[in-house]
Amino acid sequence: MNRLLLSLLLMFSGFTLLFAQEIEIDRSLPEFSFNELNLAGQMHFLASDFLEGRRTGSRGNVIAAEYIAAQLRAYGYAPINGDSYFQPVNLMQTAAPATGQLMVEDLTFTQQADLLVMRGPAAAAEGNVVFANYGWVDAETDHNDYEDLNVKGKIVITRAGIPGDISQAGIFRGVSEKAAMAAEAGAIAIFEVYSLPFPWTAFKGYLGGERMGLDNGSPATAIPYGFIKVQDDFIASLARKKKGLRGSVASSGMVVKKVRSMNVGGILTGTDEKLKEEYMIVSAHFDHVGVGKQGGGAFTEQDSIFNGARDNAFGTISLLASARAFAERPTRRSIVMLAVTGEEMGLLGSKWYAEHPLVPLEKTVFNFNTDGAGYDDTSAISLIGANRTGIDGEVAAAAAAFGKKVIEDPAPEQGLFDRSDNVSFAIKGIPALSFSPGITGFSDELFKYYHQVTDNPETIDMTYLKEYCQAFTLAARLIADRDVRPRWIDGDKYKAAADKLYGKK
Ligand SMILES: [Zn+2]
């Protein structure tokens, strides 16, 4: 065979084959004899109606956590948190005030209709209404909209967004920071003028609904804050009145409820004298969205439970399958098994762990996450975050060992890497990615089940579940057994965070 032909053949056969040949695989490993019925049994429990969609903070969520802890205990894992397999995660659920009103001269804005007070305590106060451009303070760029403006005891109206950025991202930065800036300047309330390119109803449904976040003990927003919907000339006429217009503000106050949930974890010490000082986090979220209108999708009286079989009982079961296999045949590096809560609420459980790690982050060399939002190709697995951390060979070899190909970063437009728990670790610098079921894109087959009441155990291909668990376990094992730890490739956006965490090398 001539060299040109050889290289052509290699090109068309793909790198999978090459990698698969480079890594020797021991077929007596426990993952080669996984039992489909065992895994199907776990699926029927974790995604049963009885667990009511495992919504963060709900009874079903706690039952799932207890089940996972019981399994880790049975496999011989050491508890992750002192003598406990649980890490409490403190959350805060907030909702917009039920009633609110803003008056500006003879104009009245009413909560929901053309006003959305989103945050702040109960209030009822009079004060002049003044315009403060963006209401933004940034010491770095020397920008201060309150510099020559007295807003003490006044109600502040601003443009939406921040200077130089009125995109959605800028608006969201404003939402999280502007109220504090106005309060600091002495204002008694602040409202941004609504100017986003989608309907007010959709906006207030999104930002005015219940939200959950981490409870870091930080104080709630000090003054009423939100958005108003105004006529086009409102800003111009307000800006002309330097001393402001007469006004008043009233709000029944943001509704705050503390929610308790937990991450679940266990530790297995590695076999290599040196490498066991390095930890790999294997993670999967076990929460889902709940029941009825909590779920967001369509539901009926006959079926209102969002079972989350794919999302993410699938991943949770693969985590447990790997946990069991590693207990039987340990890896060289140590393993942290971490089932996280709150993913559906904004990656809250993984964020909490990354802020309150139970194994030092600088000793944590990799995060292998699994998130099973769905699948439409059972001949494959997907790798979200391919070609970034140097472990692609191990993943390809593991997938090939069970007859699967690897789909690299499907649906790039969905920004999946930044939408799953792996990103909470990546932000800290830890090389991280998500191993997911085979998806070719956000196809109709995917949407048929994604966050729908139809995502139940009866619709799962259990043979695929088994093969997925096998490939996942072997891939995790090959990574945990590598001679060299994974690293972000040069130029990756998380490389700088890694240099900071581990020290520059
Ligand atoms: Zn989901």
Residues whose N, C-alpha, C, O or C-beta is under 5 A from the ligand:
A	BS01	ZN	D311
